[in-house]
Amino acid sequence: MSKILLISSNTSDEPYAVYPLGMSMLASSMAGRGHEVAQFDFLAQGASEQALRRRIVDLAPDFVGISIRNVDNVDSFSSERAWSLPTNRRIVEVVREETNAPVILGGSGYSLLPGEMLEYLGADYGIVGEGERALGDLISRLNDAEPSARIVSARAQPLDGAAIPGAAWDGGMLDYYRPCSVFGIQTKRGCPFRCAYCTYPALEGAGLRCREPGAIADDVERLYASGGITRFFFTDSVFNDGEGHYLSVAEEILRRGLPVAWSAFFCPRRIERSTLAFLKRAGLESIEIGTDAASDQTLTGLAKPFGFDDVLALQDVCRQVEIPAAHYIMFGGPEETEASLKEGITNIEHLRQCVVFGFSGIRLFPGTDLCRRALEEGRLTPEQSLLRPFYYFSPGIDRESMERMIKQAFRGRRDRIFPPGEGQMRLKVMHRFGFRGPLWDRLLSFS
């Protein structure tokens, strides 16, 4: 068996530091195949090259895996400043200086631009998509001196029925994140929707693959017992699936009487008031809603499976049950015009007792329908690299005029955030004053 060093390269702590769940799930899978696995979190170690060098020397790994969670922050106002690949390239350089072990890239960020990123970062191999099986198979081939492609696509493997491992929680890393973080747990993979800009179906598949509710509750209970971790975020692309698996998860948490609070990402499909009240009894403290656009015209342009009436209906139920909700809305997307923008701003005024985060433009990634549309419209050339942030703006809207209108509509309201960086600054201040949880919910009052 091999010694494997897994490195989480993320250094962003906005609005709070996020425990590297993907790396920990990979560590669990590799340990299950008999490998000796060590985890190194660059953020928890203060982005210290010296600490990384010491870990490499102490372990003398046979293989080094680097997890790339994000490329940038998908905010057109600040994504150039948040572009993280130079940091990732420096991590690869440090690894190269300390060991001859093959360097293998993976993670959701890497999987979006695998070829360009492999060359830019100077690694040996890359894994696209789910890494639990693919990384183990690649290491087996390399140990047996068998030939392998430099980029391995996990999407070529059957996804239906694949096991989703629990995380190998690292005690030292838990100590770092415990004071300020909301801990992520995955309950399912896959997304049945085909939204024009989204990469989830390509990364996780279109069919839902669900973990057993008991295993999910075990994760929650284990983390609670490890030192009073009480806040969680279910990291699924959409938590409220049409098959009702999310209700089974909530039932198990409620049955065990776990004194925890949790949040999740919801699709704006209609939910009965009694259902949301049940979820609140099970610990639901807030929801984040993928509204994405503010008019039926722009929702259609994004191929969303709902209309704005559905958004209003879900928000109304959230208000009745007193569940804080945040809506994320991207302005300037396909089919946006001055008329749709005015309609969207009016529609947002009808969203009561909730927070709205506004974004300008949509970050483009290869393989999405929106990327193909940008090529057809001539807003993107076939030679254009998307390694650095590049945004789609509808030809029917003037960006500067659009942003002035949004700022004017949101001005003076603590529950309306635009541009996104303004909200990040507010939340970081709240963290420094000791507030915990998603924090944006503190901007609301139901009294």
Order of alpha helices (4+ residues) and beta strands (2+ residues): beta-alpha-beta-alpha-beta-alpha-beta-alpha-alpha-beta-alpha-beta-alpha-beta-beta-alpha-beta-alpha-beta-alpha-beta-alpha-beta-alpha-alpha-beta-alpha-beta-beta-alpha-beta-alpha-beta-alpha
